[in-house]
Amino acid sequence: MLFSRIIGQENIKSHLVRTVDNGRIPHAQLFVAPTGSGALPMAIAYAQYILCSNTGGENNTGDPACNLKFEKLSHPDLHFAFPVTTNEKIKKHPTSDAFLEEWREFISDHPYGSLFNWYQRLGIENKQGQIGVDEAEEIVKKLSLKAYEGGYKVMIIWMAEKMNTSAANKLLKLIEEPPSKTVLLLLAEDEEQILKTITSRCQILNFQGLTEYDIKIRLMEDHQLEESQAIRIAHQSHGSWNKAIHMLKRDDNELAFEKWFITWVRTAFKAKGDASVVQDLITWSEEIAKTGRETQKRFLDYCSQFFRQAMLANYGAGSLVYLETGMRNFDLEKFAPFIHGANIEDIHKAVEDASYHIERNGNAKIILLDLSMQLTRFLHRKEL
């Protein structure tokens, strides 16, 4: 993984390179990064720079054989841990090693991919993966051994917030006092979900969302887009390369989310004072509840963004409105006046609460119906 192929994040790149060049590599680091901002490719490039004795800030100057192994993610001293669960292939005690083939394909295809993309690759959208105690035992075992090639060992733990309490407690001593020449790189999107006893033992690096300029340039270079089209996608991608690629391909999930949302708000608006329409909200809730929990959470996040964009449009902040709908019979400008200062906070909180309860395995049908009934009231609230 060449540093030059990682989009933006120049300050992070420079910092990581200096830690190696100066011989001051922290043994435990936590990369906190928004979805699609590049923490995983950065961690892999950093590991390559360490293990392959590269110099000059790029991964093409050191051991050629070592760099070739990294192209295939097959270096024996590079280890990965990531959220997994049972599926048709693995019936019990799942660990990352059982899914390494899928993992390498995933990184090759989607180096900026999200947790949802990973679950899709495994075919487990209806489940939630975790990094459990079996995985923690494997991590301890791997890092207790000597490096295969006699130098450093690097363990990359992706989506570290999915580590359960038992696993985290098992890794505490390892993170605090790792074996010599051992580097642990924990990657997370939500630092708050990680035990404080873990974060306190790590050096934390905070990634920012990618700039519109960086996304625009890469879209033009890699996908030969006209500048105007690249600017539009970069503006709507909200700092995420993963989002930009989905928009470029206009994937089925985004189209489905838009349809669900528009059906929802229209039905919720009509439901006030018309009990017969409530049945339509029940039907809508049942439809969404049939999808996997990760899909439901992603949809609710999409709803939050849509409501925020509508409010910005309502208050004339057109330069900040990046959302473009594909349905011809829906006009954001006509919807926008219903989202304002008197209801946006309550709408946002209701959506966040629904996502929270779905995350904790609540009954999705009941949660979504309750959210719908709240939205019915909020949409009819007058602006002060």
C-alpha positions as CSV (number, residue, x, y, z in Angstrom):
1,M,0.0,0.0,0.0
2,L,1.7,3.2,-1.2
3,F,1.2,6.3,1.0
4,S,0.7,8.2,-2.2
5,R,-2.4,6.2,-3.0
6,I,-4.0,7.2,0.3
7,I,-6.3,10.1,-0.2
8,G,-5.4,13.3,1.8
9,Q,-4.5,13.0,5.5
10,E,-1.1,14.4,4.8
11,N,-0.4,15.4,8.4
12,I,-1.1,11.9,9.6
13,K,1.1,10.4,6.9
14,S,4.0,12.7,7.9
15,H,3.6,12.0,11.6
16,L,3.6,8.2,11.1
17,V,6.6,8.2,8.8
18,R,8.6,10.3,11.3
19,T,7.9,7.8,14.1
20,V,9.6,5.1,12.0
21,D,12.4,7.3,10.7
22,N,13.2,8.5,14.2
23,G,13.0,5.1,15.8
24,R,10.1,6.2,18.1
25,I,7.2,3.9,17.2
26,P,4.5,3.8,19.9
27,H,3.6,0.3,20.8
28,A,-0.1,0.9,20.9
29,Q,-2.0,3.5,18.8
30,L,-5.7,4.2,18.3
31,F,-6.7,5.7,15.0
32,V,-10.1,7.4,15.4
33,A,-11.5,8.1,12.0
34,P,-14.9,8.8,10.3
35,T,-16.2,6.2,7.9
36,G,-14.4,6.4,4.5
37,S,-11.6,8.6,5.7
38,G,-8.8,6.1,5.2
39,A,-7.8,4.7,8.6
40,L,-7.4,1.1,7.3
41,P,-5.3,1.8,4.2
42,M,-3.2,4.2,6.3
43,A,-2.6,1.5,9.0
44,I,-1.6,-1.0,6.3
45,A,0.8,1.5,4.6
46,Y,2.3,2.3,8.1
47,A,2.7,-1.4,8.8
48,Q,4.5,-1.9,5.5
49,Y,6.8,1.0,6.1
50,I,7.8,-0.6,9.4
51,L,8.1,-4.2,8.4
52,C,9.8,-3.7,5.0
53,S,12.4,-1.1,6.1
54,N,11.1,1.5,3.7
55,T,12.6,5.0,3.8
56,G,11.9,8.5,2.4
57,G,8.2,8.4,3.2
58,E,7.1,5.9,0.6
59,N,6.7,2.1,0.4
60,N,8.8,1.4,-2.7
61,T,12.4,1.9,-1.3
62,G,12.9,-1.0,1.1
63,D,12.9,-4.8,0.7
64,P,11.2,-5.6,-2.6
65,A,10.1,-9.1,-1.6
66,C,8.6,-7.7,1.6
67,N,6.7,-5.0,-0.3
68,L,5.4,-7.6,-2.8
69,K,4.0,-9.6,0.2
70,F,2.1,-6.6,1.3
71,E,0.5,-6.2,-2.1
72,K,-1.1,-9.6,-1.4
73,L,-1.5,-8.9,2.3
74,S,0.4,-12.1,3.0
75,H,3.3,-10.9,5.1
76,P,3.7,-13.4,8.0
77,D,4.3,-10.6,10.6
78,L,1.2,-8.6,9.6
79,H,-1.9,-9.7,11.5
80,F,-5.5,-8.6,11.4
81,A,-8.5,-8.8,13.8
82,F,-12.0,-7.6,12.8
83,P,-15.6,-8.2,13.7
84,V,-17.0,-11.6,12.7
85,T,-19.9,-13.8,13.5
86,T,-21.2,-17.2,12.5
87,N,-22.5,-17.8,9.0
88,E,-23.0,-20.7,6.6
89,K,-19.2,-21.4,6.6
90,I,-18.4,-21.0,10.3
91,K,-21.0,-22.4,12.7
92,K,-19.3,-21.7,16.0
93,H,-16.3,-19.9,17.7
94,P,-15.7,-17.5,14.7
95,T,-12.4,-15.7,14.6
96,S,-10.7,-13.5,12.0
97,D,-8.4,-16.3,10.7
98,A,-11.4,-18.2,9.4
99,F,-12.3,-15.2,7.1
100,L,-8.9,-14.1,5.9
101,E,-9.6,-14.9,2.3
102,E,-12.8,-12.8,2.3
103,W,-10.9,-10.1,4.2
104,R,-8.1,-9.8,1.6
105,E,-10.7,-9.6,-1.1
106,F,-12.6,-6.9,0.8
107,I,-9.5,-4.7,1.2
108,S,-8.6,-5.2,-2.4
109,D,-12.1,-4.2,-3.6
110,H,-13.0,-1.7,-0.9
111,P,-10.0,-0.4,1.1
112,Y,-12.2,2.5,2.3
113,G,-15.2,0.2,2.9
114,S,-17.5,0.4,5.9
115,L,-18.5,-2.1,8.5
116,F,-21.8,-2.6,6.6
117,N,-19.8,-3.4,3.4
118,W,-17.9,-6.0,5.3
119,Y,-21.0,-7.6,6.7
120,Q,-22.4,-7.7,3.1
121,R,-19.2,-9.5,2.0
122,L,-19.8,-12.1,4.7
123,G,-23.5,-12.4,4.0
124,I,-24.4,-11.5,7.6
125,E,-26.4,-8.3,7.2
126,N,-29.0,-9.7,9.6
127,K,-26.4,-10.2,12.3
128,Q,-24.0,-8.0,14.2
129,G,-20.3,-9.0,14.3
130,Q,-18.0,-8.6,17.2
131,I,-14.4,-9.1,18.3
132,G,-14.9,-11.6,21.1
133,V,-12.8,-13.4,23.7
134,D,-11.8,-16.2,21.2
135,E,-10.3,-13.5,19.0
136,A,-8.5,-11.9,21.9
137,E,-6.9,-15.3,22.8
138,E,-5.7,-15.6,19.2
139,I,-4.2,-12.1,19.3
140,V,-2.4,-12.9,22.5
141,K,-1.1,-16.1,21.1
142,K,0.1,-14.6,17.8
143,L,1.9,-11.7,19.4
144,S,3.6,-13.9,22.0
145,L,5.6,-15.7,19.3
146,K,8.8,-14.3,17.7
147,A,8.5,-12.4,14.5
148,Y,8.7,-14.7,11.5
149,E,11.2,-12.5,9.8
150,G,13.0,-11.4,12.9
151,G,11.8,-7.8,13.0
152,Y,8.6,-6.2,14.2
153,K,5.1,-7.7,14.4
154,V,2.1,-5.6,13.6
155,M,-1.5,-6.3,14.7
156,I,-4.2,-4.2,13.1
157,I,-7.6,-4.4,15.0
158,W,-10.2,-2.9,12.7
159,M,-13.5,-1.5,14.2
160,A,-12.0,-1.9,17.7
161,E,-15.3,-0.5,19.2
162,K,-16.8,-3.9,18.3
163,M,-14.6,-5.5,20.9
164,N,-16.7,-6.9,23.7
165,T,-15.8,-6.4,27.4
166,S,-14.3,-9.8,27.9
167,A,-12.0,-9.5,24.9
168,A,-11.0,-6.0,25.9
169,N,-10.1,-7.1,29.5
170,K,-8.1,-10.0,28.1
171,L,-6.0,-7.6,25.9
172,L,-5.3,-5.0,28.6
173,K,-2.0,-6.4,29.8
174,L,-0.8,-7.0,26.2
175,I,-1.6,-3.4,25.2
176,E,0.1,-2.1,28.3
177,E,3.2,-4.3,28.2
178,P,3.5,-5.8,24.7
179,P,6.4,-8.1,23.7
180,S,9.5,-6.4,22.2
181,K,9.0,-5.0,18.7
182,T,5.3,-5.4,18.7
183,V,2.9,-2.7,17.4
184,L,-0.8,-2.7,17.9
185,L,-2.9,-0.5,15.7
186,L,-6.5,-0.1,16.9
187,L,-8.9,1.5,14.3
188,A,-12.3,2.9,15.4
189,E,-15.0,5.2,14.3
190,D,-16.5,5.8,17.8
191,E,-13.9,6.2,20.5
192,E,-16.6,6.4,23.2
193,Q,-17.6,2.8,22.6
194,I,-14.1,1.5,23.6
195,L,-13.3,0.9,27.3
196,K,-11.4,3.8,28.9
197,T,-8.9,1.3,30.2
198,I,-8.0,0.5,26.6
199,T,-7.9,4.1,25.2
200,S,-5.8,5.3,28.1
201,R,-3.1,2.9,27.1
202,C,-3.0,4.1,23.5
203,Q,-1.6,7.0,21.6
204,I,-4.6,8.5,19.9
205,L,-4.6,9.9,16.3
206,N,-7.7,11.7,15.1
207,F,-8.4,11.6,11.4
208,Q,-10.6,14.2,9.7
209,G,-13.1,13.6,7.0
210,L,-11.6,14.0,3.5
211,T,-11.7,17.4,2.0
212,E,-13.9,18.0,-1.1
213,Y,-10.9,19.0,-3.0
214,D,-9.0,15.7,-2.3
215,I,-12.1,13.7,-3.2
216,K,-12.6,15.7,-6.4
217,I,-9.0,15.3,-7.6
218,R,-9.1,11.5,-7.0
219,L,-12.4,11.1,-8.8
220,M,-11.0,12.9,-11.8
221,E,-7.7,10.9,-11.7
222,D,-9.1,7.4,-11.1
223,H,-12.5,7.6,-12.7
224,Q,-11.9,10.2,-15.5
225,L,-14.9,12.4,-14.4
226,E,-15.5,15.8,-15.7
227,E,-14.6,18.4,-13.0
228,S,-18.3,19.5,-12.6
229,Q,-19.4,16.0,-11.9
230,A,-16.5,15.3,-9.6
231,I,-17.3,18.5,-7.6
232,R,-21.0,17.5,-7.2
233,I,-20.1,14.0,-5.9
234,A,-17.4,15.4,-3.6
235,H,-19.8,17.9,-2.2
236,Q,-22.4,15.2,-1.4
237,S,-19.9,12.6,-0.1
238,H,-19.6,14.3,3.3
239,G,-15.9,13.6,3.6
240,S,-16.2,9.9,2.9
241,W,-14.5,8.2,-0.1
242,N,-16.7,5.2,0.4
243,K,-19.8,7.4,0.1
244,A,-18.3,9.0,-3.0
245,I,-17.9,5.6,-4.7
246,H,-21.4,4.6,-3.7
247,M,-22.7,7.8,-5.3
248,L,-20.6,7.3,-8.4
249,K,-22.2,3.9,-8.8
250,R,-25.5,5.0,-7.4
251,D,-25.8,1.7,-5.5
252,D,-29.1,0.0,-4.7
253,N,-29.0,0.8,-1.0
254,E,-29.0,4.5,-1.5
255,L,-31.9,4.3,-4.0
256,A,-33.9,2.1,-1.6
257,F,-33.2,4.5,1.4
258,E,-34.5,7.4,-0.7
259,K,-37.7,5.6,-1.6
260,W,-38.2,4.4,2.0
261,F,-37.7,7.9,3.4
262,I,-40.0,9.7,1.0
263,T,-42.8,7.1,1.5
264,W,-42.3,7.5,5.3
265,V,-42.5,11.3,5.5
266,R,-45.5,11.5,3.2
267,T,-47.4,8.8,5.1
268,A,-46.4,10.3,8.5
269,F,-47.7,13.7,7.4
270,K,-51.0,12.3,6.3
271,A,-51.5,10.2,9.4
272,K,-52.4,13.1,11.7
273,G,-56.1,13.0,12.1
274,D,-56.6,10.0,9.7
275,A,-56.4,6.8,11.6
276,S,-56.7,4.7,8.4
277,V,-53.3,5.9,7.3
278,V,-51.7,4.6,10.5
279,Q,-52.0,1.1,9.0
280,D,-49.7,2.3,6.2
281,L,-47.1,3.3,8.8
282,I,-47.4,-0.2,10.3
283,T,-46.9,-1.7,6.9
284,W,-43.9,0.6,6.3
285,S,-42.4,-0.4,9.7
286,E,-42.8,-4.1,8.9
287,E,-41.0,-3.7,5.6
288,I,-38.0,-2.0,7.1
289,A,-37.9,-4.4,10.1
290,K,-37.4,-7.3,7.7
291,T,-34.0,-6.0,6.7
292,G,-30.8,-6.5,8.8
293,R,-30.0,-4.4,11.8
294,E,-27.0,-2.8,10.0
295,T,-29.3,-1.8,7.1
296,Q,-31.8,-0.3,9.6
297,K,-29.0,1.7,11.3
298,R,-27.7,2.9,8.0
299,F,-31.1,4.0,6.9
300,L,-31.7,5.9,10.1
301,D,-28.4,7.7,9.6
302,Y,-29.6,8.5,6.0
303,C,-32.8,10.0,7.5
304,S,-30.8,12.2,9.9
305,Q,-28.8,13.6,7.0
306,F,-31.9,14.1,4.9
307,F,-33.6,16.1,7.7
308,R,-30.5,18.2,8.3
309,Q,-30.3,19.0,4.6
310,A,-33.9,19.9,4.5
311,M,-33.5,22.4,7.3
312,L,-30.5,24.0,5.6
313,A,-32.5,24.3,2.5
314,N,-35.3,25.9,4.5
315,Y,-33.0,28.6,5.9
316,G,-31.5,29.4,2.5
317,A,-28.1,27.8,3.1
318,G,-28.0,26.5,-0.5
319,S,-24.2,26.3,-0.6
320,L,-24.4,23.6,2.2
321,V,-27.1,21.5,0.6
322,Y,-25.5,18.6,-1.2
323,L,-28.4,16.2,-1.2
324,E,-29.9,15.4,-4.6
325,T,-33.0,13.2,-4.9
326,G,-33.6,10.8,-7.7
327,M,-37.4,10.6,-7.5
328,R,-39.0,13.0,-9.9
329,N,-42.2,13.4,-7.9
330,F,-40.4,14.7,-4.8
331,D,-39.2,18.3,-4.4
332,L,-36.7,19.0,-1.5
333,E,-37.6,22.7,-1.7
334,K,-41.3,22.0,-1.0
335,F,-40.5,19.6,1.8
336,A,-37.9,21.9,3.5
337,P,-40.4,24.3,5.1
338,F,-41.6,21.5,7.3
339,I,-38.2,21.1,9.0
340,H,-37.2,24.0,11.1
341,G,-35.8,25.1,14.4
342,A,-38.9,24.2,16.4
343,N,-38.7,20.5,15.5
344,I,-35.3,19.5,14.1
345,E,-33.8,18.8,17.5
346,D,-36.7,16.5,18.5
347,I,-36.6,14.7,15.1
348,H,-32.9,14.2,15.4
349,K,-33.1,12.9,19.0
350,A,-36.0,10.5,18.0
351,V,-34.0,9.1,15.1
352,E,-30.9,8.7,17.3
353,D,-32.9,7.0,20.0
354,A,-34.4,4.6,17.5
355,S,-30.9,3.7,16.2
356,Y,-29.6,3.2,19.8
357,H,-32.4,0.7,20.6
358,I,-32.0,-1.2,17.3
359,E,-28.3,-1.4,18.0
360,R,-29.2,-3.1,21.3
361,N,-31.5,-5.7,19.6
362,G,-34.8,-4.0,20.3
363,N,-37.9,-5.0,18.3
364,A,-37.3,-3.1,15.1
365,K,-41.0,-3.1,14.1
366,I,-42.1,-1.5,17.4
367,I,-39.2,1.0,17.4
368,L,-39.8,2.1,13.9
369,L,-43.6,2.5,14.4
370,D,-43.0,4.5,17.6
371,L,-40.6,6.7,15.6
372,S,-43.2,7.1,12.9
373,M,-45.9,8.2,15.3
374,Q,-43.5,10.8,16.8
375,L,-42.6,12.1,13.3
376,T,-46.3,12.6,12.6
377,R,-46.5,15.1,15.5
378,F,-43.2,16.8,14.7
379,L,-44.0,17.5,11.0
380,H,-47.1,19.4,12.0
381,R,-45.4,21.5,14.6
382,K,-45.4,25.2,13.7
383,E,-42.2,27.2,13.6
384,L,-42.0,29.7,16.4
